[in-house]
Amino acid sequence: MGSKSEMPARPMRFAFISSNFTWGGSEELWSLTAAALAGDGHKVVAYKNRFKPHEGNVDALRRLGAKLIELARFPFLPNTLFSAIFWISPPLSVAWQALRLHVSLRARKRPDLVVISQGGNHDGLLLAGICRRIGYPYVLISQKATDLYWPRDTWLKEVRAIYAEALHAFFVSKHNHRLTEEQIGCPIERASVTRNPFMVPWEKRGDWPSEEAGLRLACVGRLYPKEKGQDMLLRVLADEKWRARPVSVTFFGSGEQQEALESMAAYHRLSSVRFGGYATNVAAIWDDHHGLVLPTRAEGLPLVLVEAMMSGRVAIATDIAGNCEVLEDDVTGFVAAAPTEASIDEALERAWVRRDEWRMIGALAADRIRDLVPSDPPRTLAAELVRIAGAIAGPKGSGGQIGD
């Protein structure tokens, strides 16, 4: 799956649109897929509210000749002033970005396929609606679906329409596909699961950290307890039995509740907890941590779970979204039945009882995840997009390229 897709008779034109306001983990799939297509000689243009210098894969996309267009920009208006307008009147900013997208798409030669990447499962509503109204073929990528966020009733008709008219809908887990169908009240038949790129080596690692100083768990993710559930884990660790055991937890990540979570850990006097900041080298986390603990309340399919399993480490995770699609309870890891303190404690307890088996369980997980995830997910998705675009264009195509 890591080889180049078969090139059609002419370079194809792809437009990528991201609905995210920041560059997070959900930006990796579309941007690396766009880079794979550009590297194969296809014409790529990408739209996002803002492309910050050297952020994510921005530099690589530019080197490969992709055209990057910022939607949150007004001619002759400084970025800081536009940002101020966004905070004062978000609807005005969103309306302007939608207008810029509409004008830009119409001003350029028609793309063979538009790829709309959503951080959730309906936040690309306005962007997809533009493509739908001007008759441009598009596919959707949904990075997360959760019971915490439902589309408003006033949006339902439009959300149903964008899924109904999409050539394909890609979800990161079967759960997300099913939940989206429930939330909009209709089936999404042209759909499949796609995998996110991971930031650890594909090759298996055979090392295991020393246990002389105890067992060390990593909790990796944005410091945002509403979704990531770090508050529940801290309460569990405050129990006397966990205080007495040689187990520590490092919280890796940054976020809008970092100070609050650090204060909560200090309030409970948790000497076994530390905050490791944002990890730029994910693989290095597993040099000195024996497992992952993931108390999350909302996910698509957590990349950190895939990466921990690939690294041969044991995982303790809540039964949320796609977690149980890759993790088998008591075999390749441990599953908390619900995102509650009692369930997290119960799963941790089962893991603790079998702590002498962690290395073996991690090895099983490393084998299993490689059966479920391709070695190069962006390349796999790129080949599928070429297939979809080729089916639309037919044998002759229209030629040309996306303009500057």
SULJODA-V56483 format. One record per helix or strand of 3 or more residues. SS is the DSSP state (H for helix, E for strand). FROM is the first residue (numbers start at 1). TO is the last residue. If there is no record, write none. Layout:
[[SS | FROM | TO] [SS | FROM | TO]]
This chain:
[[E | 13 | 18] [H | 27 | 39] [E | 43 | 48] [H | 58 | 63] [E | 67 | 70] [H | 79 | 88] [H | 90 | 107] [E | 113 | 118] [H | 125 | 134] [E | 138 | 142] [H | 153 | 165] [E | 168 | 171] [H | 174 | 184] [E | 191 | 193] [E | 215 | 220] [H | 225 | 228] [H | 230 | 237] [H | 240 | 243] [E | 247 | 252] [H | 258 | 267] [E | 273 | 277] [H | 282 | 285] [E | 291 | 294] [H | 303 | 310] [E | 314 | 318] [H | 323 | 326] [E | 333 | 336] [H | 341 | 353] [H | 355 | 372] [H | 377 | 393]]
